[in-house]
Amino acid sequence: MSVWKPARRMARRSIRRNLARSILIALLIGLPVAVATFSDVLYRSSDSPVAYAERNLGSADAKLVVTPAERIKYFELVSEWSGGYDTVGERDPATVDLDRLLPPGTRTEVASSNDGGAFLLLRKGDRYAEASLAEATMPSAFQPDRVQLRDGKYPGPGEVAITQGAADKLRVGPGDVVTDDLTGTRITVSGVVRDEQCLRCTDVYAQPGQEIVPRRQADGPYDTTSTYLVDLPPGVSANALAHRLAEHGVVLYPRDTYVHRDQYQAWDEPVTLDQVRGAALTTLIVGLGLLEVILLAGAAFAVGARKQVRDMGLISAGGASPRQLRAVLLVQGATLGVIGTVGGVAVGLVVARLGWPLWEWLNGSTIPVFRLGPEVLIAVVVGVLSGVLAAVVPAIGAARRQPLDALSGRFRITRERSRRVALVGALGIGTGIVLGLVGSGMMASDFAAYADALTTARLTGISLQPPSPTVPIALVLAGAVLGVAGLVLAMPSLLGLLGRFGARLPLPGRLAVRDADRHRHRTGPATSAIMLAVAGSVVAAFAMTGSARADEALWLPDQPEHTMRVYTQYGTDQAENAAITSAAVERAAAVLPEAQVLAPSELGYAIPESQQEQGLAPIQPIWFDDHVGCDSSCITYGSAGTAAIADPTLVRLTLGRDLNAAERAALERGEVLVTSPSMIDADGNATASLFYKDEAGSEASSEEDAPTLALPAVAAPRTTFYTSLPGVFMSAETAAANGLVTNPEATRLIAYASDATPAQVKAGLRAAREGHRAGASIGEPYHDDHRLGLLVVGGIATLVTLIGVAIAVALSAAEGRRELATLSAVGADPAVRRRLAGAQALVISGVGALVGVVLGSFVSYALRATFGAPSFTVPWANLAGVGLGVPVLAALVTAACTRSRVPMLERRA
């Protein structure tokens, strides 16, 4: 007879007889499967190629673009965002006869008549809304839900439809008239719509080809590219048609280039080292999560196996082989894995479907399809495998047990076997420590160099990237995996060591320690699961704390405190920008206490009229080069900078001090002061490329071809780097001698009293921003935004610890009911039950948390170079919380939720 048939019958019977424990195991297995299913549905439905095609094409077969070129040269069929094409000739796209180029029976719909819409600043009374003007055929035959009408009607000639967000800001509806404050154009609102691709946007929509507002210089050159959605007749090859249309300057993107866009890349994207690292880290996290589930489910399964020991003894006495005994428990594990997996998939699908409106709101756009990817099959396999692996250890133990021991309920554990397992665990721990130290040592030199560079980063304006060498990190992670495996194996022996100290503890403590020692089959996995959760949270806390220290060390303030920077947001040309900024500065200075407005001093250079005719401003800001050696591990932020007249107030704000006599003398000699020594080249000059001032009167083809301005320079170091303040100072005479003039549209600074109240500062910001044409910002100190993340990781560790403790204590109560009944029979106080449960929780969570803190701290120390902090930073609050606070909380919660009285039971000798 088959081994598996009776095993299946016994598995079904055991699951029904122990329904609560079976449900617990199935829940532990099904929860991660539900999360994986839910995540896969949201990804496949929102970011998958199918969703991408649905958003761009709707029900159309292709997107067609009529370019201003007569012919596409070297045409290859690629996806829409893979790059441009080589073109030949020029023409007006409006002259192209699509009916002649497309096969008979083709249906087309205009998507837009240009590639970009104008920016609008809509006003209704004293209310404003920033909006982009987009084009869309309304209603659309191919994308009927793209722009959905909510109120009024779709726009006609000269009208627009407005989104609900913009309508709420302006308090307008169908038939109202709003004004574009940038051009003065009055626009009629025909209706209120909902954009499925941007639910919270404040855009407005017009029918294709409508010129709602005149084009401005700030909008850039007009793009005459026309885009259509195309439905091809049956039997027409979209790929072949795309090649024919390219000969006429028309680009066709078939639907297949959206659905399988990876197959239509213009170039092959090699696998990067960061992608390999990310995949390895993801695999490690998934593997540790799987181990967490196996440990918790294995603890529950081990108790179930002990409950079946007499049944297993009867089967063994009846002639069952060890293989048949193992099959009984393995089938139970597989059955519970299937039940948990199926339930997890169902729950994930239901949650995703029922919460669809919420997910769309969080996504900011509608999710066009409901898709389930093949990744769910992996989650199903992993879920079933989790159930089988949770039953492996109990199954091996049941197969080794002698029939007489099983029938009498005895559990023999030889010291030799226990020592062998502990020795293997110790070997894994030792190997993990060695690998971690070796990897840490290999990163020591990189870390030292990084720490040295970090000390001057705030003065040089360089943002450094922490070292992340692949081999040392791999060694540390491999050591962490071996250490975790070793600790899991050694945890039962570690719990056994607690028995030596039990005699000195109060009664609940003695009983809890003895219970943990005697029932290592469940306390060991539960404690290991808590250890894993705590270790993960500790590593995350170290990483966040280190990142916060690095961010603080690298933080570059925008401007000094007690200053306000005012700048133009929306203007048509340089003169208007200057007027907007000046008016905003006057309004802000009128309400700020002790306001001191700095005179315009930022410098620029004039460009030829031919350049101005191409849409460039008459005065271009000058930018001096930085000669600092910065490789791929760092990024420069403004080390090279703008130039300004050496106004004493501005210099004091920038340098944090007044100029000394030598620096003033250098200015008088015609030299310039630079805030960073790296801006001085080998000849002792500070140089700037005048890119738009080509001698021929046209833009230089490259920066090397552009004329340069080289001025003798002297370093004037500053105490703090400010990203928005000038990096070069010169006298007014030096500027005039070199053809430099004040840039009229540059930002302006206002210094105000250091004791200004928050209300006064807010009033100044509101005054500067009045009319929405100008913007303003103030200098603020560094704000640490990592505290919420630390609370989150600590909360996750607390939650997992409480779950693990609840499972372990509940299993202990179920397995030790007769012992508790005996305590009641001999007169033990009912409160002893609560204190015993609390002591058990304290032992399990305390050991797991303590070992987890040690493990997480060691791994964090080995990886300290990758966190970005200049030194090893310890998150003491998190360590105290998860190492001390969580076990105490677990003990209190367990004691409060435990019944003090238990029913009397017969106890067998």
N, C-alpha and C positions, 0 to 999 in steps of 0.2 A: 504494500500500500504506500502511496506517496507520503513523503514526510510532511508536505505543506498542507494537505487537506485537513487532518486533525488539528494542525497548528492554527489554521484559520478558524475552525469551530471554537477552539479554546480561547482564541483572541477575542472573538465576538462575545463569548460568555463572560470573560474577565472584564471587558469594557463595560458591559451592562451591569455587572455586579458592583463595580467600583466606578460609578458614573461621575462622581465629583472629581476624583483624581484624574480620570480620563479626560474630562472637560478641561481641567487645568493644563494638562500636557498639550492637548489640541490647541488651546488658546496661546500657549507659549510658542508653539510652532507656527500657528496661523497669523499671529500679529505681524511679524516681519514680512510674511508673504502678502498680507493685505496692504502694507505700506509700499512694497515693491510694485504691486499691481496698480495701486492708485497713482503712484509716481509715473509708471509707464504709460498709463492711459492719458495723463495730462501732457506728458512729453509728446507722445505719438499724435495727440489731437491738436496740440498748439504749435509745436516746433518741428514737426516731421515734414518731409518733402511733400506729402499729400496735402497737409494743411497749407503749406507754402503755395502750392499750385492753386488750391481753392481760393486763397486770398487774392492772388494776382490775376487769375483767369476766370473764376467762377465756373460756368459751364462751357466756356469757349474752348476751342481746340488749340489756339495759339495767340500770342501777342505779336503785333506787327508794328514796326517803327519805320516811318518814312524819314530818312535822314536828309540833310542838306547836301549830300554828296551824290554825284552822278553814278558812281560805281563803287562797290566794296572790293578792295583788292585782297587777294590771299584769304578768301572767305573760308572759315571753318565753323561748323555748327557748335556753339558753346552755350553755356547758361548765361542768363541775362547779366549777372554781376561778375562775370569772369574777365572783363576787360573790354577795351575798345577795338576798333577795326582800322586798318589802313584804308584811306579813302582816296578817290580820284575825282577831281573836278568839284564844282559848286553849282547849286541850282536852288530854286525856291520849292520847298516840299509841296506847296499848294498847287503847283503845276502838274503834279504826278497824277495820272489817271489809273486809280487802283482797279477799277472795273476791267480795264484792258489787261492788267497784269495778273489778276486772280482768276482761278477757274470759274466757269459758269456755275451758278447756284451757291456761291460763297456769300455768307451773311457777315457784314461788318458793323462795328459800332465804335464811334469815336470815344476813346478813353480820355485823351487830353490833346490840346493843340500845341503845348510846349512842355518842357521838362520841369519847369519850376514856376511857382506862383508868387505873387507879390506879398510882401508883409504888410499888414494893416494894423493901425492903432485906432480901433473903433471907439467912438464916443457918443454917448447919449446923455445930454445934460452934464452932470459932474461925474458920471460913471464911465470907466474905461475898461476895455478888454483887448488884449493882444491876440491877434489872429493871423493865420496864413490863409491866403486865398487859393483854393484848389479847384480843379476842373473835374467834372464827372458828368456823364450822361445820366440824366434823371427823368423818368425811371429807366433802369437798365434792363435790357433783355437777358444779358449774360450774368449780371451780378445784381439781382433784384433786391438783395438784402444789404448791398454795399453801403448805400446811403438811404436810410429808412425815414420816411416822412412821418412825423409825429403830430404836427399841427400845421394848418394852412395848406399851401400848395407848393409844388416844385417851382423853381425860379424860371421866369421867362427872360426875354432880352433886357439887359440892364439891371436885373434883380439877382439877389443871392438868397440861399437858404443858410440858416445859421444853426449851429449845434446848440444843444440844451445848455451846456456850460456857459457859452458866450451869451445866450439869451438870459440866463439867470444873473450874470454879472451886470449886464446892461439894463435888465428889466424891460425887455422888449418882446414883441410877439409879431405874428403875421400882420403885414400892412404898415408897421412902424418904419421910420426912416432913421438911419444912423449915419454918422459922419466919419470918414477916414481922416483922422486928425493930421496925418502926414501929408496928404495932398489936398485936403479940403473938399473931397468928393462926397456928395450925399448919395447914399445907397439905400434902396428899398429892400426890406426883408419880406420875402414871399412866404416863408414857412420855417418851422423848426424841425430839424432832422437829427437822426442818430447815426453816427459813423461807427460801423461795426469794427473797424480797425483801430479806432482810438476813442474809447468810450468817454474819456475825461478831457478830450481836446476842446479848444475853443475856436475851431476853424469855421470858415464860411465856404460855401460851394456855389459855383456858377456853372452854367452850361458851357461846354467847350466852345472856344472861339470868341467868347465875350470879353471885351476890354472894359472891365468894371472900373478900374482906376488907371490913370496914365502911368507909364513906366517911369521910374526914378533912377537917377544915377546910382543910388545906393543899392538898387536891386541887381546891378550888374548887367552884362550884355543880354539881349533878348535871344532866347533859344527857340528856333522855329521848328524843332522836331515835333512831328505829329505821331501819336500812338493810337492804335486801334486794337480792339478785340475781334477775333476772327473765328467763325465757325465754318469749317471746310466741308464740302460735300463728300458723301461716302466714296471710298476708293481712291481718294487723293492722298499721295504720300507727302506728309508735311516736310520731311527731310529733303526730298527732291525739290519741292517747291521753294524751300529756303535757299537752296543754291541758285535756282533760276532768278529769284527776286534780288539776290545780292548783285547780279549784273546790272540792276536798275537802281542801285542805291537804297534798296529796301531790305531791312533785316527782319527775319521771322524767327520767333522763339517758340517752337512747338511745345506742347504740354509735357512731352517726355523730358525736355530739358529742365523742367521744374521738378517733376516727380523723381527723376534720376539725375539730379544736377551734378553729383560726384563723377558721373561718366562723361560730363561735358565741360570739364575744367580746361581752361586755356593752357594751363601748365600743371605739372605734377607737383603736389605739395609733399615734400619729404616728411617723414616722421621725426619730430624734434625730440630733443632730450627732455624737455619739460613735459611733453606728452607721455613719454615713457615713464618719467617719475610720477606723473599724475595717475597713470594706469596702475603702477606698482602700489602707490599709496592707497588707491581705491580698493585694489585687491586685498591689501592688508586689513583695511577697515572692515570690509565685508567678511573676511575670514575671521577676524576677532569677534564681529557681531554674531557670526554663525556659532563660534565657540561659546559665546555667552548664552545663546539659546540652548545649545546642547547641554551645557552645565546645569542650567535651571531645570530643563526638562528631564535631564538624567537624574537629578536628585529626586524628583517626583517619581520617576520610573523605578528607581532603586527601592523606594519604599513599597511600591506596588509589587515588585519582584519578591520582597521579603514576605509580603502578605500571602503570596502564592507558594511559599516554600514547601508547605505540606502537600499541596497538589503536585508540585514538581517531584516531591519524594515518592508519592504514589505512582506517578508515571514512570519514574526511574525504577521503582521496585517491580513494576509490571514488565520490565524488559526494554524500556526506551534507551536508546543510545545517547551519548553526549550530543551528537549532532541533532537528534530530534529534540532534546531539551533546549538547545540553543535556538532551534527553529521556532519553538513556541513563543519565546520572548521577542525574537526578532520580528516575527509576524505581527505581534502586538504593536511593536514600535512602528512598523511600516503602516499598519492600519490607522494608528493614531496620526501618523504623518500625513496620510492621504486625507483623513477627515479634517485635520487642521489646515492643510493646504487648500482643499476645495472650499472650506469655509472662508479662508483668508482671501482667496480670489473673488469669491462672491461678495464679501464685505467691501473689498477694494473697489469693485465695479459699482456696487450700490452707492457707496459714499461719493464716488466720482460723479455718478449720474445725478443723484439728488442734490448735490452741492454745485451743479453746473453754473447757475447764475453767480454764485459767490466766487467761483474760480475765474469766471470771465471778468468780474469786477476787479479782482486782484491782479489779473493779467493785463488789464487796461484795454482789452479788445475781445471781441467774440471769438470763441473757439469753434471753428467751422465744421469740424468732423469729430466723430467719436471712434477712436481707433485703439486697438489692442495689439501690441507688438510681440514679436517672438521672445523678447526678454522675459515675458511672464512664464514661458516654458522653463527657463533657467530657474526662476523662483520656485516653480512647482517641484522641479527635480531637487533643488536644495532643501525645500520643505520636507519632502518625503525622506531624503537622506538624513535630515536632522532627527527625524523620529527613529530611523534605524540606528544611527550612531548613538542616540541616547540610550538605546537598549543593548548596545554591544557589551558594555562592562557587566551589567547584571546578567546577561545571557551567558557570558563566559564563566562567571561565578557559579551560576546555577548548574552548568554542565560539569563543573569540577566537584560539586558537593556530593558526598557519599549519601546513599539512600537513607541509612540509619540516622545520620545527622539531620537530613531534611525532614524526616518523619518526626523526630524529637524536637525540632526547632532550634538546633544548635548551629552556631556559625563559627567554624574554626578558621582562624587566621594565623597562619604560621609566622613566627618572627622572621624567618628567612625570607619569605615572600615580601613581607612588609619592608624589611631592610633593603631588599633588592629594588623595590619600587622607589624607596626614599633615596637610594644611592643614584639611581638613574635621574631622579629629579634634581639631586644636588649637582650631578654632572652637567645637566642642562643649565642650571643656574650659574654655575662657575664658568661654563663656556660663554654664556650670554654676557656675563660681566667682562670677561676678557675681550670679546669682540667689541663691546661698547667702549671700553677704554682704548682699544686700538684705534677705532674709528674716531673717537674724540681726539686722540693724540695726533692723528693725521690732519685734523682740521685746526690744530692749535696755532700753527703759523699763519694761516689765512685769517683766523679770528683775531690774532694780535695785530696784523696789518690793518684789518678792518676797524678795530677799536681805535688805533692811532689816527686813521683818517677821519673817524667820526668826531674826534675832538675838535677839529677845525671846520667841519662841514657847514656849520651854521654861519661861519664868517666868509666862506668862499662861495656859498650858494650851490653846492654840489649835493645831490641826493644819491647816496650810496645804496647799493643792493647788498644784502648780507651774503656771505659765502655759502654756496650750496654744492660742494663737490659730490659727484655721484657715488664713487666707490666708498668713501667714509660713511656717507649717510646709509648706503646699503648695508655696510657692516654693522652700524648701530641698530638698524631696524631688524637685521637678522639676529643680532644678539638679544633684542627685545623679544622676538618671537621665541627663541630658545629659552629665555628666562621665564616667559609666561608658561611655556610647556613644562619646564622644570618645576615651577611653583605649583602648577595644577597637580602634578604627580606627587609633590612633597607635601601638599597641604594637609592630607590626612595625618601624616606623621607629625606635622607641626601642631595640629590640634591635639594629638596624643601627648605631646610634651606638656600641655596645659594640665593634664591629670596629676602631674607631680606637685602642682601648687594648689590642688583642690582642697586638701585637708585644712588649709589655713583660712578658707573662705567661709562666709555664712552659709546657712543651709541652702538657699536658692542658688547661690554661686556654686556650691559643691555639686548639687544635682545637675546644674547646667553644664559644668565642665565635664562631669562624668557622662552625661548624655552626648555631648559633642565627641568625646573619646570613643564611646561604645558604638555610636552610630555614624561612623565616618563616611559610610556609603552615601549619606544624604547631606551631612554637614560639610564634608569636603567640597563637593561641587557647588553648593550654595555659597560657601565662603569664597571659592575661587571666582564665581560670577561677580560677587561684590568687589573682589580685588580688581578684576578687569575693568569694571565700571569706574571705580575710584581712580585707578591708574590712568585711564583715558582722560578723565576730567582734570587730573593733576597736570598731565602733559599739555592739555589745551590751556589750562590756566597759566602755566609757565610760558607757553607760546604767546598768549595774549598780553601778559605782563611785559615780556620782552619786547613785543611789538610796540606796546605803548611807550616804553622807555626809548625805543629807537625813533618812534614818531616825534617824541618830545625833543630828542637830540637833533633830529633832522628838520624840525619844524621851522619854516621860514615865515616870519610875520609879513603881512602885506604892507603894513605901514606902522609907525609908532602909535602907542596909545595916546589918547586925547587929541587925535587928529581925525579929520573927516576928508575923504577923497571924493571929489565930485567929477562926474564925467558925463558925456552925451551918450544917450542910448539910440535915439532916433532923430536923424537929421538928413537933409537932402544933400548938403554940400559942406565944405569946410567953414565957410562964413556962417552958415546957420548953426553948425555945431558949436562954434565959438560963442555965438550969441546965446544959445541954450545953456551952455556951461556957465557963462557969466551971470545970467539971470538966476540960475539955480544957486550959485555961490552967494549971491546977494540975499536971497531968501533964507538960506541956511544961516548965514552970518548974523542976520537980524534977530534970530532966536537963541543962538548959542551964547553962553556967558563968556565974556572976555575973548570974543572971536578975533583972530588975527588972520586975515586972508593973505596968503602968499601970492606975490606977483607972478604972472606967467613967465617961466624961465626955461622951459624945455625947448631944445633946439632942433632945427630941421634944415633941410636944404631945398631950394627951388628946383623944379624940373622944367624941361622945355615945354613949350605950348603943344608940340606934337604929342607929347605924352598926356597932357591934360585932355586933349581931344579924344583920347582913348578911354577916358573915364577916371583917370587918376587925379588925386587931389593936388593942388599947386605946390603945397609944401609937404615933403615926405620926412618923417622922423629919421634922425640919424641913429645908427646903432654901431657901437664900437665892439670890436671882436675880442674874444677871450682866447688866450693861447694855452689854457690849462690842458694838460694831458688827461683826457677822460676816456677810458676804454668802455667796453660793454657792461662793466659792473657799476657804472655811475651815470647820472644824468645831470646836466647843468641846468640850473634855473636862474637865468638872469645874471650870471657872473659877468658876462658881457652885457652892456646896458646902454641906456639912453644917456644923452648929455644935456647939461643945463648950465645956465649962468650961475656963478658961485654966489648966490644970495646968502647972506650970513644966517638967516633963519632956516633956510632949506638945508644948508650945510650942517647946521647944528642938529637938525632932525635926522639927517642921513648918517652922519658920523658919530652922533652921540656926544659931540664935543665941539669946541670952537677951533678954528685953524690956528696953528702955531706960526711963529715968525717965518720959519723956513718955507712953509707951505704958502704963506701970503707972498713971500718973495718970488716963489716959483710962478705964481699966477701973474705977477707983474712982469716977469720975463717972457711971458707968452707961452709958458708950459701949462699942461693940463694936469689936474689931480684925478687919479683913478682910485677907486675904493678897493681894488684887488690887485696885488702885484702880478698876478697871472695875465693881466690885460696889457702888460708891457712886453713888447717883443724883444728880440735879440739886439735891435738897434736902439733900444730905449724909447721907442715910440708907441703910442696908442693909435691903432689904425681902424678905419671904418670904410666899408665898401659903399660907394654911392651908386647903388645898383640901377636906379632909374635916371641917372644923370650921365648917359652915354654921350660922348662928344658928338656923335653923328645925329643926335637928337632922337634916338629911338632906344627902346629898352635893350640892355645888354643881353646877349644870348646866354651868358653864364656869369657867375660871380667873378670868375677869373678875368673876364673881359671888361668888367666895370671899373671905372676910375676909383681911386682910393684917396682918402685923406689921412695923412700921417702927421701926428703932432707929438712933440717931445713931452714925455709924461713923467710924473713923480707919484709914487704910491702914498696915499693918505688913508691908512687902515681905519676901519670902523669897528665899533663894538658889537653891532648886531646887523645882520643882513636883512634888508627890507626889499621885497620883490618889486614893489611899485615905485621905488624912489630911484633917482638917477645914479649911474655908476661912474660918470665922468663929469668933472666940473672945470669950467674955464672962465676967464674974465670976458666981459662984454666986448672989449677991444679985440681979444683973440678970436672970438666968434665972428665979429664983423670982418676981420682981416681974412678969414678963410671962407667967407661967403655963407655963413650960417646965420639963420634968422630964428626968431621965436616961433614955435609951432602954435598957431592960434587955436587948434582944437585939442590940445593936450589936456590931460586931467589937471585939476586945480586942487590945492590943499588948503584946509582951514585948520589952524591950531586953536583949541579952546581950553578953558580952565580945567585943571586936573580934578577939581571938586564938583564938576558938573553932575547933576543928578541924572539917573536913567530917563526920567521924564523929559528933561531938557534935551538930552541927546536924541531921544525918539522924535521930539518935536523938530529938531534940526534935520533929521533924516526925512521926515514927512515933508518939510518945507522944500528940501532939495528935490524931492521926487514929485512934487506937485506938477500935474499935467502929464506925467508919465513920459516926458521927453528926456529927462536926465535921471541918472542913477547916482547913488551915494553909498559909501561904506565907511566904517570906522575901524580904527586899530583896536584889536582885542587880544587878550592874553591867550595862551594855549589852553585848550579844553580837552580833557581826557575823556574819550567816548568809548572806552573799553570796559567800563564797569558793568554795563548791562550784559555783555558777553560773558564776563566772569560769573555773574549771577546765574546765567542760563546754564553754563557747564556745571556749576555747583548744584543747580536744581536737578539736572539730569542724573548726576551721580546720586543725589539724595533719593530720587524716585526709584532708580534701579536698586539701590540698597534696601529701601523699604519693601519693594517687591520681593527681592531675594530673601529678606528676613521673614516676610509674611509667609512665603512658601515653606521655608525651613521650619519655622515655628509651628505652622499648621500641620506639616508632616510629622513633626515631633509629637504634637498633641494626638494625632491619629494613631501613631505607632506606639505611644506610651500611655494609652488610656488606662491600661490595667495598673501600671505603676502609680498613676495619679489616683486611681480608685483605692489602691492600697494605702496611700497617704491619707486619704479621707477616712478610711476605715480605722486607722490607728490614731485619729484625733487631730490631724493637722488642721490648722486654721484655714478657712476658705481663701483668705488672702494670699496664702502661700502659692496657690496656683497662679495668681497674677504676678507675684514676684518671681516665680520660677520662669514664666514665659518671658518677662522682661530681662531676666538674667541670661536666658538662652539667646534672646535677640542681641544683647550686649556682647556676648561671647562671639557669636557668628559675625555680626557687623563690625565689632571692634577689631577682630583679627583680620578680616577682609580689608577694612579701611586702612589699618596700619600697614599691612603688607602692600596694599595698593599705593599708599603715599610714598613708601620707600621705593617701589618699582618705578612709579611715575617720576619721582625726583631724580632717580639715577638716569633714566632715559632722557629726561629734560637736560640734565647736566651734560650728557654725552652729545646732545644736539644743540647745545646753547649757542653755538656759532651761527646757526641758521635762523635764530629768532630775531636777530637784528639789534639786540641791546648791546651797549658797550661793555657790559659785564654780566655775570650770572645774576639774574634778578629773581628773587624768591617771592611768590605770592602768599605771604604768611596768612592772610585772612582766609584764603581758600583752603590752604592746608589745614588750618585749625578747624575750619568748618566741616570739611569732609572727613578729617582724621579724628576729631573729637566730637564736634557737634552732631554729625549724622548718626554715629552709634548711639549717643545718648538719646537723640530724638527717636531712633528706631526702638530703643528699649521702652521709652515712655509711651509711645503709640501702641506698641505691642501689649504692654501691661494694661493700658486703658481699654483695649479692645478684646481682652481675654475674659471669658467667663470664669468666675471664681469657684463655681460649684460644678462637679462632674457627676454623672449617674454612677451608681454602684454596679460593678461588674464582677462576675465570677473570675477568679484568677486561678489558672492551672499551674500546678507545681512544675 
